[in-house]
Amino acid sequence: MVDSLESLRLAPLTLPPPTPAKAGTESLELLANVLRWMLRSRFIDERLEKLQRQGRIGFHVGALGEEGAILGATAALKADDWLVPCYREFAALLYRGYPLERYLDNVYGNCDDVVQGRQMPDHVTSRALNYLSVSSPVGTQITHATGLAWAAKLKGERRVAAVFFGDGATSSNDFHAALTIAGVHKLPTLFLCRNNHFAISVPTSQQCAATTFAAKGAGYGVLGLKVDGNDVAAVVAAVREARARALAGEGPTLLELDTYRLGGHSTSDDPTRYRSQDEFEAFKAKDPVIRLRQTLVQAGAWSEALEADALAQIKAELSQAVSRAEAKAKPPLSSVFHDVYAEMPWHLRAQWREAEAACTAKDASAAAEEGDQDV
């Protein structure tokens, strides 16, 4: 059980660095920037979990331990590429330039929330940044990515669709359909499986008998590769290579990014009920933040001062964003009736009027009761 993210973020630099050949394939500047974003992601996770425990937000699904896989892959993509999230990839959207306050608007479901409070927290989207809407049903986003890739190929666009999903989603119908279509038509799809070793509480050993999740690609004619998801340089290199293959017309790639979920599945989960402390400690020692930090420190590209500055910056930004998002009003009642049809049909207009009349009557009744109490 993780008592505090602080122990993970500020752990001593005692681990050996990743294989030098892997670490040297990417620029130190890029890797240092990814580390900054990993630290930001972890700090946001810590703060939002506290807000949820205080009852100030309803829910959060974090990325603790999986930041290397998520942000390493994101750094390897281009801005024009579609990024199709599962639900842990909020930092990928922020990395692409999404304002932190807008993300918090979604977490609070306030009047500035892009989806007007209709979705769960962390279910955000940005058409401008080619970041598809988050949807909770397991695996449904995988077929969406295949469709986006097919459209790009038909239009002659040089872009790929990269989709994140967990190991559990490889057992879904949508995984089967998406890889079948992408394999047959050689679509520019990057299937990014975050193998965090659990489908909520079901360990990988009980999900399937395949030696790796990457091996599942062979049945669809899709190249499958297993990558150390906690080695950021390896993730960047693998995603870049898969992207180049896709744009060269060589078809999709299934990348199994082997990582580990250090926290719960969400703020509604207690991982101590289904995994041992010994297992947790073994994987905690492979924390991607610690690994990348040590590599950069040894290369002279990172320091305690740089880390302190990065943490101070996100602390100030997040505090301000939370204060602003928390102070905003809820979405108006009318938002319930919008964004379904291009033109609102008569029956929705009638329901809208009925709902507003009921709310007006309720407010009037509450005001009258308050007046009686004053007397």
C-alpha positions as a Python dict, from the first residue, in 0.01 Angstrom:
ca = {
    (1, 'M'): (0, 0, 0),
    (2, 'V'): (131, 345, -90),
    (3, 'D'): (123, 565, 219),
    (4, 'S'): (226, 874, 23),
    (5, 'L'): (329, 961, -329),
    (6, 'E'): (602, 1167, -167),
    (7, 'S'): (799, 851, -93),
    (8, 'L'): (788, 756, -459),
    (9, 'R'): (864, 1097, -601),
    (10, 'L'): (1158, 1173, -374),
    (11, 'A'): (1305, 824, -332),
    (12, 'P'): (1686, 797, -321),
    (13, 'L'): (1872, 748, -647),
    (14, 'T'): (1995, 395, -587),
    (15, 'L'): (1882, 201, -893),
    (16, 'P'): (2108, 111, -1185),
    (17, 'P'): (2032, 307, -1504),
    (18, 'P'): (1857, 146, -1802),
    (19, 'T'): (2069, -21, -2068),
    (20, 'P'): (2304, 249, -2204),
    (21, 'A'): (2218, 163, -2565),
    (22, 'K'): (1853, 237, -2498),
    (23, 'A'): (1913, 548, -2293),
    (24, 'G'): (2140, 695, -2558),
    (25, 'T'): (1893, 666, -2845),
    (26, 'E'): (1692, 972, -2745),
    (27, 'S'): (1805, 1325, -2674),
    (28, 'L'): (1865, 1415, -2313),
    (29, 'E'): (1660, 1730, -2362),
    (30, 'L'): (1354, 1532, -2467),
    (31, 'L'): (1396, 1286, -2180),
    (32, 'A'): (1436, 1568, -1928),
    (33, 'N'): (1115, 1724, -2055),
    (34, 'V'): (934, 1390, -2022),
    (35, 'L'): (1062, 1360, -1664),
    (36, 'R'): (919, 1705, -1585),
    (37, 'W'): (581, 1591, -1711),
    (38, 'M'): (604, 1265, -1519),
    (39, 'L'): (662, 1463, -1201),
    (40, 'R'): (370, 1690, -1286),
    (41, 'S'): (147, 1389, -1349),
    (42, 'R'): (243, 1233, -1017),
    (43, 'F'): (189, 1554, -824),
    (44, 'I'): (-154, 1602, -982),
    (45, 'D'): (-245, 1244, -895),
    (46, 'E'): (-147, 1299, -533),
    (47, 'R'): (-345, 1622, -505),
    (48, 'L'): (-660, 1489, -674),
    (49, 'E'): (-666, 1181, -456),
    (50, 'K'): (-661, 1408, -151),
    (51, 'L'): (-941, 1621, -297),
    (52, 'Q'): (-1148, 1309, -353),
    (53, 'R'): (-1088, 1189, 1),
    (54, 'Q'): (-1201, 1532, 126),
    (55, 'G'): (-1525, 1501, -72),
    (56, 'R'): (-1441, 1795, -297),
    (57, 'I'): (-1439, 1587, -617),
    (58, 'G'): (-1621, 1263, -681),
    (59, 'F'): (-1361, 1045, -847),
    (60, 'H'): (-1012, 1024, -996),
    (61, 'V'): (-833, 758, -1194),
    (62, 'G'): (-457, 802, -1172),
    (63, 'A'): (-143, 691, -1352),
    (64, 'L'): (90, 622, -1059),
    (65, 'G'): (371, 398, -1185),
    (66, 'E'): (257, 413, -1547),
    (67, 'E'): (379, 765, -1630),
    (68, 'G'): (677, 639, -1830),
    (69, 'A'): (462, 434, -2066),
    (70, 'I'): (203, 709, -2112),
    (71, 'L'): (429, 1012, -2150),
    (72, 'G'): (708, 830, -2332),
    (73, 'A'): (460, 721, -2598),
    (74, 'T'): (303, 1066, -2616),
    (75, 'A'): (643, 1230, -2665),
    (76, 'A'): (708, 1003, -2965),
    (77, 'L'): (392, 1110, -3148),
    (78, 'K'): (332, 1419, -3359),
    (79, 'A'): (70, 1685, -3287),
    (80, 'D'): (-135, 1577, -3592),
    (81, 'D'): (-155, 1217, -3475),
    (82, 'W'): (-475, 1102, -3310),
    (83, 'L'): (-433, 1015, -2945),
    (84, 'V'): (-713, 789, -2827),
    (85, 'P'): (-707, 756, -2446),
    (86, 'C'): (-825, 488, -2211),
    (87, 'Y'): (-876, 689, -1890),
    (88, 'R'): (-534, 724, -1724),
    (89, 'E'): (-385, 950, -1991),
    (90, 'F'): (-478, 1295, -1858),
    (91, 'A'): (-107, 1389, -1854),
    (92, 'A'): (-83, 1309, -2226),
    (93, 'L'): (-350, 1571, -2295),
    (94, 'L'): (-175, 1825, -2072),
    (95, 'Y'): (155, 1744, -2247),
    (96, 'R'): (-10, 1838, -2576),
    (97, 'G'): (-95, 2180, -2440),
    (98, 'Y'): (-436, 2146, -2280),
    (99, 'P'): (-477, 2409, -2006),
    (100, 'L'): (-457, 2269, -1655),
    (101, 'E'): (-758, 2474, -1544),
    (102, 'R'): (-970, 2332, -1826),
    (103, 'Y'): (-878, 1983, -1713),
    (104, 'L'): (-978, 2072, -1356),
    (105, 'D'): (-1306, 2212, -1492),
    (106, 'N'): (-1380, 1860, -1612),
    (107, 'V'): (-1276, 1703, -1283),
    (108, 'Y'): (-1522, 1932, -1102),
    (109, 'G'): (-1787, 1912, -1374),
    (110, 'N'): (-1846, 2287, -1362),
    (111, 'C'): (-1994, 2531, -1615),
    (112, 'D'): (-1665, 2551, -1811),
    (113, 'D'): (-1631, 2173, -1840),
    (114, 'V'): (-1601, 2087, -2209),
    (115, 'V'): (-1854, 1805, -2160),
    (116, 'Q'): (-2077, 2012, -1929),
    (117, 'G'): (-2063, 1776, -1633),
    (118, 'R'): (-2226, 1492, -1824),
    (119, 'Q'): (-1931, 1259, -1782),
    (120, 'M'): (-1731, 1124, -1489),
    (121, 'P'): (-1424, 1321, -1379),
    (122, 'D'): (-1116, 1256, -1598),
    (123, 'H'): (-1341, 1195, -1900),
    (124, 'V'): (-1217, 1492, -2098),
    (125, 'T'): (-1167, 1552, -2470),
    (126, 'S'): (-1008, 1803, -2706),
    (127, 'R'): (-1080, 1810, -3078),
    (128, 'A'): (-822, 2086, -3128),
    (129, 'L'): (-548, 1862, -2984),
    (130, 'N'): (-665, 1543, -3159),
    (131, 'Y'): (-745, 1379, -2826),
    (132, 'L'): (-1055, 1163, -2848),
    (133, 'S'): (-1320, 1156, -2577),
    (134, 'V'): (-1256, 923, -2285),
    (135, 'S'): (-1518, 651, -2241),
    (136, 'S'): (-1528, 405, -1952),
    (137, 'P'): (-1658, 86, -2121),
    (138, 'V'): (-1362, -148, -2158),
    (139, 'G'): (-1204, -157, -2502),
    (140, 'T'): (-1452, 52, -2699),
    (141, 'Q'): (-1189, 313, -2783),
    (142, 'I'): (-978, 56, -2969),
    (143, 'T'): (-1222, 30, -3260),
    (144, 'H'): (-1254, 410, -3265),
    (145, 'A'): (-880, 436, -3323),
    (146, 'T'): (-896, 185, -3607),
    (147, 'G'): (-1171, 393, -3767),
    (148, 'L'): (-966, 711, -3734),
    (149, 'A'): (-666, 538, -3890),
    (150, 'W'): (-875, 407, -4176),
    (151, 'A'): (-1013, 754, -4244),
    (152, 'A'): (-660, 897, -4243),
    (153, 'K'): (-546, 633, -4492),
    (154, 'L'): (-842, 695, -4724),
    (155, 'K'): (-774, 1070, -4716),
    (156, 'G'): (-404, 1023, -4783),
    (157, 'E'): (-309, 1193, -4455),
    (158, 'R'): (30, 1126, -4298),
    (159, 'R'): (-90, 1066, -3947),
    (160, 'V'): (-146, 771, -3719),
    (161, 'A'): (-401, 686, -3455),
    (162, 'A'): (-242, 573, -3128),
    (163, 'V'): (-476, 411, -2878),
    (164, 'F'): (-406, 332, -2512),
    (165, 'F'): (-576, 45, -2333),
    (166, 'G'): (-508, -185, -2040),
    (167, 'D'): (-416, -551, -2046),
    (168, 'G'): (-773, -646, -1956),
    (169, 'A'): (-903, -485, -2276),
    (170, 'T'): (-718, -744, -2486),
    (171, 'S'): (-999, -983, -2384),
    (172, 'S'): (-1269, -752, -2522),
    (173, 'N'): (-1467, -789, -2844),
    (174, 'D'): (-1346, -448, -2960),
    (175, 'F'): (-980, -555, -2938),
    (176, 'H'): (-1058, -847, -3169),
    (177, 'A'): (-1255, -635, -3416),
    (178, 'A'): (-1004, -351, -3420),
    (179, 'L'): (-697, -567, -3479),
    (180, 'T'): (-878, -774, -3741),
    (181, 'I'): (-970, -468, -3947),
    (182, 'A'): (-638, -290, -3895),
    (183, 'G'): (-444, -601, -3991),
    (184, 'V'): (-646, -674, -4305),
    (185, 'H'): (-629, -316, -4435),
    (186, 'K'): (-278, -236, -4305),
    (187, 'L'): (-404, 69, -4122),
    (188, 'P'): (-173, 320, -3950),
    (189, 'T'): (-285, 223, -3599),
    (190, 'L'): (-61, 201, -3294),
    (191, 'F'): (-213, -29, -3034),
    (192, 'L'): (-53, 71, -2703),
    (193, 'C'): (-131, -187, -2436),
    (194, 'R'): (-39, -64, -2089),
    (195, 'N'): (22, -395, -1918),
    (196, 'N'): (0, -278, -1557),
    (197, 'H'): (-50, -640, -1443),
    (198, 'F'): (-411, -603, -1332),
    (199, 'A'): (-752, -571, -1492),
    (200, 'I'): (-885, -391, -1186),
    (201, 'S'): (-825, -685, -946),
    (202, 'V'): (-768, -969, -1195),
    (203, 'P'): (-394, -1042, -1242),
    (204, 'T'): (-255, -1104, -1589),
    (205, 'S'): (-196, -1472, -1506),
    (206, 'Q'): (-573, -1522, -1484),
    (207, 'Q'): (-662, -1324, -1796),
    (208, 'C'): (-510, -1544, -2064),
    (209, 'A'): (-250, -1817, -2122),
    (210, 'A'): (-53, -1627, -2387),
    (211, 'T'): (315, -1580, -2304),
    (212, 'T'): (280, -1206, -2366),
    (213, 'F'): (0, -974, -2469),
    (214, 'A'): (214, -868, -2765),
    (215, 'A'): (194, -1228, -2890),
    (216, 'K'): (-176, -1178, -2952),
    (217, 'G'): (-94, -963, -3253),
    (218, 'A'): (29, -1260, -3459),
    (219, 'G'): (-321, -1402, -3497),
    (220, 'Y'): (-430, -1083, -3673),
    (221, 'G'): (-122, -1036, -3888),
    (222, 'V'): (-19, -747, -3665),
    (223, 'L'): (340, -705, -3550),
    (224, 'G'): (354, -740, -3172),
    (225, 'L'): (644, -622, -2956),
    (226, 'K'): (693, -623, -2581),
    (227, 'V'): (868, -314, -2444),
    (228, 'D'): (988, -223, -2096),
    (229, 'G'): (721, 37, -2022),
    (230, 'N'): (923, 179, -1732),
    (231, 'D'): (1219, 258, -1960),
    (232, 'V'): (1112, 589, -2111),
    (233, 'A'): (1384, 593, -2377),
    (234, 'A'): (1281, 244, -2490),
    (235, 'V'): (915, 348, -2508),
    (236, 'V'): (995, 658, -2714),
    (237, 'A'): (1209, 457, -2954),
    (238, 'A'): (953, 177, -2996),
    (239, 'V'): (662, 413, -3060),
    (240, 'R'): (865, 617, -3308),
    (241, 'E'): (959, 302, -3497),
    (242, 'A'): (598, 180, -3498),
    (243, 'R'): (483, 519, -3626),
    (244, 'A'): (742, 510, -3907),
    (245, 'R'): (627, 159, -4005),
    (246, 'A'): (266, 271, -4016),
    (247, 'L'): (338, 573, -4235),
    (248, 'A'): (549, 358, -4467),
    (249, 'G'): (242, 143, -4535),
    (250, 'E'): (363, -154, -4330),
    (251, 'G'): (52, -163, -4115),
    (252, 'P'): (-30, -149, -3745),
    (253, 'T'): (182, -244, -3446),
    (254, 'L'): (75, -384, -3110),
    (255, 'L'): (311, -259, -2840),
    (256, 'E'): (285, -417, -2498),
    (257, 'L'): (424, -155, -2261),
    (258, 'D'): (512, -363, -1956),
    (259, 'T'): (466, -146, -1647),
    (260, 'Y'): (290, -167, -1310),
    (261, 'R'): (3, 15, -1143),
    (262, 'L'): (147, 131, -810),
    (263, 'G'): (-180, 281, -692),
    (264, 'G'): (-538, 158, -696),
    (265, 'H'): (-741, 114, -1011),
    (266, 'S'): (-910, 440, -912),
    (267, 'T'): (-994, 628, -593),
    (268, 'S'): (-1273, 371, -546),
    (269, 'D'): (-1028, 82, -522),
    (270, 'D'): (-816, -72, -244),
    (271, 'P'): (-534, -274, -408),
    (272, 'T'): (-424, -428, -76),
    (273, 'R'): (-724, -660, -106),
    (274, 'Y'): (-579, -843, -406),
    (275, 'R'): (-200, -800, -408),
    (276, 'S'): (73, -855, -153),
    (277, 'Q'): (302, -597, -1),
    (278, 'D'): (604, -795, -125),
    (279, 'E'): (478, -773, -483),
    (280, 'F'): (419, -402, -449),
    (281, 'E'): (768, -341, -308),
    (282, 'A'): (929, -541, -590),
    (283, 'F'): (763, -326, -855),
    (284, 'K'): (807, -3, -661),
    (285, 'A'): (1181, -57, -704),
    (286, 'K'): (1126, -30, -1081),
    (287, 'D'): (948, 306, -1058),
    (288, 'P'): (995, 483, -1396),
    (289, 'V'): (1043, 823, -1230),
    (290, 'I'): (1336, 694, -1028),
    (291, 'R'): (1490, 518, -1328),
    (292, 'L'): (1471, 814, -1563),
    (293, 'R'): (1583, 1058, -1296),
    (294, 'Q'): (1896, 854, -1223),
    (295, 'T'): (1982, 823, -1592),
    (296, 'L'): (1955, 1198, -1641),
    (297, 'V'): (2145, 1283, -1321),
    (298, 'Q'): (2432, 1059, -1428),
    (299, 'A'): (2431, 1226, -1771),
    (300, 'G'): (2439, 1573, -1615),
    (301, 'A'): (2095, 1659, -1754),
    (302, 'W'): (1903, 1668, -1424),
    (303, 'S'): (1960, 1792, -1071),
    (304, 'E'): (1788, 1844, -737),
    (305, 'A'): (1752, 2212, -821),
    (306, 'L'): (1574, 2137, -1150),
    (307, 'E'): (1342, 1894, -976),
    (308, 'A'): (1265, 2137, -696),
    (309, 'D'): (1182, 2403, -954),
    (310, 'A'): (957, 2166, -1151),
    (311, 'L'): (767, 2066, -837),
    (312, 'A'): (731, 2423, -714),
    (313, 'Q'): (592, 2525, -1052),
    (314, 'I'): (326, 2254, -1071),
    (315, 'K'): (233, 2309, -705),
    (316, 'A'): (161, 2676, -771),
    (317, 'E'): (-19, 2610, -1101),
    (318, 'L'): (-235, 2335, -956),
    (319, 'S'): (-329, 2532, -645),
    (320, 'Q'): (-448, 2821, -861),
    (321, 'A'): (-632, 2594, -1106),
    (322, 'V'): (-812, 2410, -825),
    (323, 'S'): (-921, 2735, -662),
    (324, 'R'): (-1061, 2868, -988),
    (325, 'A'): (-1232, 2547, -1093),
    (326, 'E'): (-1384, 2495, -748),
    (327, 'A'): (-1531, 2846, -744),
    (328, 'K'): (-1718, 2811, -1074),
    (329, 'A'): (-2090, 2742, -1096),
    (330, 'K'): (-2245, 2416, -1206),
    (331, 'P'): (-2350, 2379, -1571),
    (332, 'P'): (-2691, 2534, -1641),
    (333, 'L'): (-2994, 2307, -1650),
    (334, 'S'): (-3032, 2381, -2022),
    (335, 'S'): (-2705, 2195, -2092),
    (336, 'V'): (-2888, 1867, -2029),
    (337, 'F'): (-3090, 1921, -2346),
    (338, 'H'): (-2817, 2041, -2579),
    (339, 'D'): (-2559, 1859, -2797),
    (340, 'V'): (-2786, 1569, -2889),
    (341, 'Y'): (-2940, 1702, -3210),
    (342, 'A'): (-2820, 1973, -3448),
    (343, 'E'): (-3162, 2134, -3400),
    (344, 'M'): (-3351, 2066, -3081),
    (345, 'P'): (-3674, 1874, -3159),
    (346, 'W'): (-4010, 1977, -3019),
    (347, 'H'): (-4024, 1709, -2750),
    (348, 'L'): (-3689, 1814, -2600),
    (349, 'R'): (-3795, 2180, -2603),
    (350, 'A'): (-4112, 2079, -2417),
    (351, 'Q'): (-3912, 1881, -2161),
    (352, 'W'): (-3672, 2173, -2118),
    (353, 'R'): (-3960, 2413, -2042),
    (354, 'E'): (-4114, 2161, -1801),
    (355, 'A'): (-3783, 2110, -1618),
    (356, 'E'): (-3721, 2485, -1583),
    (357, 'A'): (-4074, 2541, -1455),
    (358, 'A'): (-4026, 2266, -1195),
    (359, 'C'): (-3695, 2417, -1080),
    (360, 'T'): (-3850, 2764, -1058),
    (361, 'A'): (-4133, 2628, -846),
    (362, 'K'): (-3886, 2443, -622),
    (363, 'D'): (-3676, 2756, -573),
    (364, 'A'): (-3987, 2959, -490),
    (365, 'S'): (-4097, 2698, -236),
    (366, 'A'): (-3753, 2695, -72),
    (367, 'A'): (-3752, 3074, -52),
    (368, 'A'): (-4098, 3075, 107),
    (369, 'E'): (-3990, 2820, 369),
    (370, 'E'): (-3684, 3025, 449),
    (371, 'G'): (-3904, 3333, 491),
    (372, 'D'): (-4134, 3149, 731),
    (373, 'Q'): (-3837, 3043, 943),
    (374, 'D'): (-3715, 3403, 964),
    (375, 'V'): (-4052, 3510, 1100),
}
